[in-house]
Amino acid sequence: MEHLIPQAFIDQQPTLVLLVLLTAGIAVLVKGAGWLVDGAVGLSERLGVPKVIIGATIVSLGTTTPEAAVSVMAAFQGMPDFALGNSVGSIICDTGMIFGICCLLTRLPKDRFILNRHGWVQLGSGILLVVVSLLFWNADRTAHVLPRFVGACFIVLLAGYLALSVQWAGQHKRHALGRVRHVDTARDRLPGRESMPKNVVLLVTGLAMVLVASRVSIETVQTLCQRWGVPPGIVAATLVAFGTSLPELATAIASIRKGHRELLIGNIIGADILNVLFVTGAAACAAPLTVDPLFYRLHFPAMIAVLVLFRAMMHLGKDSFARWPGILLLGLYVSYAAANYIMVER
């Protein structure tokens, strides 16, 4: 994708053109997210698979592609902190900011069968990343390093997670379909009446629009930040993670707007899991990842905090997530972003 949209082209544009590009990118992002949601829901109806499963697998694989591309590229270019910071920052952004905002916007339904499986994998993946990071030292024991074989192990675990998702979908198919058909309106089921090829085209086209528009938007914002004197460390720790999470944000808003809230929840959970197993795994396969001490002081504690709070939210309320903890999630994200600015300045 970087060959389709060269960074040099973005850098050469005047500020006014960059602002126009940013506006156009956001418009395409919104439209593409709508098509992505319609295609995903249509596949869910046609295949008889709960939307939360589609969100946690197919949609999440697509929307985490920007994180994987950015992290692998950073690892190849000798920027391991950037690569790991992008994946961890994306988890914090997805769960803290995006899910927190969505909780405040609407009541999000719970599917306890799915949440008690994918939800534990979500928390377990975050804990696994921290534990594995603590276990591996470099030769002179001055820093922790994630070697390539750890990345390969994460990719194997990813394959296992996807296989388990298929198995869980089969076990839960009858119950999940009954619940979805009960709560969905006729308008919600309409995309499922489209033909399978049309649903696939909608999903793929929407995903492509989301990914391209996200890249244009984040590169434009990065260039503007450089021109306005924002420190590179702050850009890496906060802006890049937010930018590569734009697909999840756009998909989440489109899911709420179209009434497919289960898809939103599945996408957030799946994206968190894939940011560890897919994004970090792929980056570590590209090059060993050095874990800076700042990760233990800030990034890892913030990641575990939002994941634990998300897990606790599953036990609050009966059939839907309580809204008020969304304020706590959003507050954690804002505090994390502010802490990045303070620590970088020091």
C-alpha positions, 0 to 999 in steps of 0.5 A, a space after each residue: 500500500 505504501 507504493 500506491 500512496 508514497 510518503 514523499 507525495 504526501 510530504 510535498 503537498 502544501 498544508 491546505 492540500 493536506 487538510 483537503 486530503 484529510 477531509 476526503 480520507 475521512 469521507 471515504 473511510 466512513 463510506 467504506 466502513 458502511 459497506 464493510 459492515 453491510 457485507 460482514 452482516 450479510 455473510 453472517 446471515 448467509 453463513 448462519 454465523 453470529 455477527 460477533 464471530 464475524 467481527 472477531 475473525 474476518 472483520 478483525 483480520 482486515 482492520 488489524 492489517 494496518 497495524 501489522 503493516 506498520 509494525 512489520 515495516 518498522 521492525 524491518 527498518 530497525 525501529 522495534 520500539 515503534 513496532 511494539 508500541 504500535 500494537 500495544 498502543 492500538 490495544 489501548 486505543 481500541 479498548 479504552 477510547 473506541 469501546 469507551 466512546 461506544 459504551 457512552 453512545 449506546 447500550 451494547 448487547 452481551 453474548 456471554 457464551 462468546 464473551 466468556 471465550 473470546 474475552 478470556 483469550 483477549 485478556 490472556 493475550 495481553 498477559 502473555 505478551 507481558 510475561 513473555 517480554 519479561 522472560 527474554 533478555 539480550 546477551 548482556 542482560 541489559 534489555 528484554 528482547 522478543 526473538 523471532 521464534 517467539 513471533 513464530 509461536 504467536 503466529 501459531 497461536 493465531 492459527 489456533 485461535 482462528 480454529 477455535 473460533 470456528 469450533 465455538 461458532 459451530 457449538 453456539 450456532 443454534 443459540 446465537 442465531 435464535 438470539 440474533 433473529 430475536 433482537 434484529 429488526 427487518 432492516 438489520 436482516 436486509 443485507 443477508 438477503 443479498 447474494 453471497 458474491 455481492 456480500 463478499 464484494 461489499 466486504 472486500 471493497 469496503 475493507 479496501 476503502 477503509 485501509 486506503 483511507 486510513 493510510 492517507 489520513 494517518 500519513 497526512 496527520 503525521 506530516 502535519 504534526 511534523 510541520 507543527 513541531 510535534 515530537 516524533 516520540 509522541 507521534 509514535 506512541 499515540 498518533 500512529 496507534 490511533 491512526 492505525 486504529 481508525 478502521 476499528 473506529 470507523 467500523 464501530 461507528 458504522 455498526 452502531 449507525 446500522 444497528 449491528 452492535 454485536 459486530 462492533 464488540 466482536 471487532 474490538 475483542 478480535 482486534 485486541 487478540 490479533 494485535 498481540 498474536 498477529 501484529 506483534 507476532 509478524 513484527 517479531 518474525 521480521 526482526 527481534 523486538 527490543 522492549 524499552 523500559 518505558 513499556 513496563 512503566 507505562 504501556 504494559 500497565 495501561 494495556 492490562 488496566 483497560 483489558 481488566 476493566 473490559 473484563 470486569 464490565 462483562 459482569 456489570 449489567 444483565 443483557 448489555 454493557 453498563 454505560 458508566 464504565 465507558 467513562 472509566 475506559 475513556 479516562 484511562 485512554 486520555 490519562 495514557 495519552 497524557 502520560 506519553 506526552 509528559 514522559 517524552 517531554 522529560 
